[in-house]
Amino acid sequence: MTRRAILFVADGHRDDFLRPDLCPNLAGFAETGRRFHNHTGNFPSATRASAASIATGCWPGTHGLHGNTMGLPGAGGTVIHDVGDPAFVGSLRAAFGRTLKVPTLAERLAPVGGALIASNVSPGAAYFHDPDGHGHVVHRVGSFGPGRCPLGPDEAPIVSHDAAGDMALCDWFCDRMTGEDGSALGVLWLSDPDLSMHADALGSARHLAGVAAADACFGKLRDSVDAMRAAGDDVLLIACSDHGQETVIGHVAIGDELVAAGLKDGPDSTEVAVAPQGGSGLIYLAGDGVGRLDEITAFLTAHPHVGEVFPGAAMRAVGQAEGDGLAIAFSMARDSQENENGVSGRIWVCTSDSKPGKPVGRGSHGGLGRWERHPFLIAGGGRFAPGTNEHGRTRLIDIAPTILRHLGQPRDGMDGLALPHD
Ligand SMILES: [Zn+2]
């Protein structure tokens, strides 16, 4: 009997939308598997650093990928980069001589069956599952095999960035995983419902259509897992999301406000650099900026649209760490009010010229809001007790050690803990 693990991620799917009327396949899996009701996302509650945490079992402060945007040394201080850009893996390597600071599942599993990651979110979020090329990463912008050798269109599909593309990628992934050369680990990461939640109000027909589309993909995948089990494989199936979303109240350009307050030299200055993360932000200090930590912390703490502020070592409380220029993390303010569709949770969003943020009234995420940080999680197969519920807190970093435990591999050097079976 061959042990294998399949991880299904429906990006952005809030735990409270995992309902039988909206997503019968996932809700059915929750009934027959073990559901984790108190699953919590990362800080920032954003996809790219969360993908790296799922891939490594470590907090961002440990793996070194800080958020959806992050600062790298440059221009005499810190320059903010978009982590979603396909070129960012190379930029990170050029800055520090490495990509992530810790090994990924793809690296750990390369000698024992390998990993196939198929992702339809941003290129950066896909590539940080395996930035150094130990397994196979399939993405519409470019796919890679071991050694980061590019895969041609006959070896990997090029799908659209929408629900139809999610299903096309799912079909290809299921064929590949049930075929003769199926990997020990398969990861399928869909763009929906996150894409649909950003495109309209939470609870809208568009959001619900995105939930249904992701659920249809899960139904197809579950049938493939059933076929793998019928053929004799011992398959652990994990279904989850990486974060949720809340409704945008308004926007604040924190970097511009620091300039106006005399705490940053200019809009493009590099001694103080703000990396927006939707419902939160990260601040990098260099040179003359280092001495402004206390003043900037006081400015943010007094700001009516900023929530919690974590200067220096206090960032450890949210899984970030001082170093590489990162000096302050902050969440934006929020409330628990409902939108026009009765969906609770609203957030302020941190913006910059290059990151204008999602429009008011639509969904977004990135901060410490209850629903931003409440993705769903279900595990079935392996030794997970069927039809059971866990109410203790679990985290994104607990997924990788759970997969390694099932595959009989060591799980040293991880911040997370394998999920309880019963
Ligand atoms: Zn996401």
Residues whose N, C-alpha, C, O or C-beta is under 5 A from the ligand:
A	BS01	ZN	D11 G12 A46 T47 D194 D242
